[in-house]
Amino acid sequence: MSETSARLLNLLSLLQTPREWPGSELATRLGVTSRTIRRDIERLRELGYPVHATMGAEGGYRLAAGTAMPPLLLDDEEAVAIAVGLRSAAGQTVAGVEEASVRALAKLEQVLPARLRRRVGTLGNATVPLPAGGGPTVDPEQLTVLAAAITNHERVRFAYQAGAGERTKRLVEPHRLVAAGRRWYLVAYDNDREDWRLFRVDRLTGAFPTGVRTPPRELPAADAAAFFQERMKGLGPAAQRAVVTVYAPAGEVAARLGGRAGEVTAIDGESCRWHSAPDSLEWLAMRLVMLGREFTVQEPPELAGYLRAMGGRALRGAGEPGGDG
């Protein structure tokens, strides 16, 4: 392969990352002059690649959508990631994607080097997906529009139906998509309500980019996953904090509960006190029972009541006397 052809392929690989590439940065990456980059961009255009140029301080070159799908240049890790994703997509909740995933996987595996086919095959043979079952599905076109808007920091409009049935029009700045089990959620800043919101993607329709780009906003959480978990807690039963004396060494209890369960402080060598993180009564009770140690609940009284009810059900289930109280 000639030096020019290799450079064009490297340039095309960079442009296939969805962002604006300043000519100076491309020149530095490829070790050539800005003039050479301009000539190479023209060669790509002659080959049918729609490379757009924008002016200004934040301008540069960007590979746009054309009339046909251009060849994609993938490194080894990208190729393996796509193949694994396609294998698992048939059991997921994106509507209509199963058949397309099989066709795309067949094309990809046909051109994968033998070493990469072995990696994909080994992972596939070791993995058993659960059946998808029923439930709402997500329009893949909506996911594509939202993902592109997230990458480009572009505002999006869509229609949204809340859980109670209310239909509204939304203008948002999308931040991240969160895949949570059989649900897809969009974390976004709602411009009309001037606050961060969580949207179920299967409940939104007609998403389209407005063309308005905005600077990235700072999410009021460590990341999108943390934001999702906090908001979902707010949608479920009220979270409670527990104070419990556990009759076991503090180190043992802290190791069993894990780092995010709250604070464990030693009382003496054989007992400790657990100040839990906010959580549901059901989960707090389950964690205490699974410790396998004696304990006394100081607060809240609702937790003690829930444990008594749970103990009664357990006794009745085992056919023991005393399970009727």
C-alpha positions, 0 to 999 in steps of 0.5 A, spaced: 500 500 500 502 506 498 504 512 503 498 516 500 493 510 500 495 508 507 494 516 509 487 516 506 485 510 510 488 513 516 484 520 515 478 516 513 478 512 520 479 519 524 473 522 520 468 516 522 469 518 529 462 523 530 466 530 531 469 536 528 476 535 526 480 541 526 485 541 520 491 542 524 489 537 529 488 532 523 495 534 520 498 533 527 495 526 528 497 524 521 504 527 521 503 532 515 502 539 513 495 542 513 495 543 505 496 536 505 490 535 509 486 539 504 488 535 498 487 529 502 480 531 503 478 533 496 481 526 494 476 523 499 470 527 496 472 525 489 471 518 492 464 519 494 465 521 501 461 527 503 466 531 508 463 537 510 467 543 512 465 548 517 468 555 518 470 558 525 474 557 531 470 551 533 470 549 525 473 543 522 472 537 517 466 532 519 464 526 515 456 527 514 451 522 511 451 520 504 447 517 499 450 510 501 453 507 506 461 508 506 466 502 508 467 502 515 474 502 518 474 498 525 480 496 529 480 489 533 477 491 539 471 495 535 470 489 531 469 485 536 465 489 540 460 490 534 460 483 533 458 481 540 453 487 540 450 484 534 450 477 537 446 479 543 441 484 540 436 479 537 434 478 545 433 485 546 428 490 546 429 494 540 424 493 535 425 490 529 432 489 530 433 482 531 433 480 523 437 486 521 442 484 527 443 477 524 444 480 517 449 485 519 453 479 524 454 475 518 457 480 513 462 482 519 464 475 521 465 474 513 471 479 513 473 478 520 480 475 521 481 468 524 484 470 531 478 475 532 473 470 529 475 465 535 475 471 540 467 472 538 466 465 538 469 463 545 465 469 548 458 467 544 459 459 546 460 461 553 454 466 554 447 464 554 442 470 553 435 470 557 429 470 552 426 477 552 419 476 553 414 481 553 414 488 554 414 495 551 420 495 545 424 501 543 424 504 536 431 504 534 430 510 530 429 514 536 435 511 539 439 513 533 437 520 533 438 521 541 445 518 540 447 522 535 444 528 539 448 526 545 455 526 541 453 533 537 451 536 544 444 538 540 437 540 542 432 535 541 424 535 540 420 530 541 413 528 544 412 524 551 407 520 554 408 520 562 406 514 566 399 517 567 397 518 560 399 525 560 402 527 553 407 533 552 412 536 547 419 536 550 425 540 548 431 537 551 439 537 551 440 530 551 446 527 556 446 520 556 442 514 554 441 509 560 440 501 558 437 498 565 434 491 564 428 491 559 428 499 559 432 504 556 432 511 559 434 518 556 438 523 561 436 530 559 436 537 561 429 539 560 429 547 557 422 548 558 422 546 565 429 548 567 431 542 570 434 535 569 429 529 567 429 522 566 425 520 560 423 512 558 425 512 551 419 507 549 414 513 551 417 518 546 416 519 539 417 523 533 424 525 536 428 530 531 434 534 532 433 542 532 440 543 529 441 548 535 448 546 539 449 548 546 455 547 551 455 541 555 451 542 562 454 539 568 450 533 571 448 534 578 450 527 580 457 523 579 455 520 572 448 518 568 448 512 572 448 515 579 443 520 577 438 514 574 439 511 581 437 517 585 431 518 580 428 511 580 429 511 588 424 517 588 419 514 584 419 507 588 417 507 596 420 512 600 427 511 602 429 510 609 435 510 613 436 505 619 440 504 625 442 497 627 446 494 632 449 488 629 452 483 634 459 481 630 465 484 629 465 491 625 470 488 619 466 482 618 459 486 617 462 492 613 465 486 608 458 483 608 454 489 607 459 492 601 462 499 601 456 503 599 451 500 604 452 506 609 457 506 615 459 501 620 462 503 626 465 498 632 462 498 639 467 493 641 470 487 639 464 483 638 459 488 636 458 494 631 453 499 629 450 500 622 448 507 619 445 505 613 444 509 606 437 511 604 434 505 601 427 501 601 424 497 608 424 491 603 432 491 601 434 493 608 430 487 611 433 483 606 440 485 608 440 484 615 437 477 614 442 475 609 448 477 614 446 471 618 448 474 625 444 477 631 442 484 631 437 489 634 433 495 630 434 502 633 430 505 628 426 506 624 420 503 627 417 501 620 423 496 619 422 493 626 415 492 624 417 489 617 422 484 620 416 482 624 411 481 619 417 477 614 419 473 620 411 471 621 411 469 614 417 465 614 414 461 620 408 460 617 411 457 611 415 452 615 409 450 618 412 452 625 408 454 631 408 462 633 407 464 625 400 466 627 402 472 631 
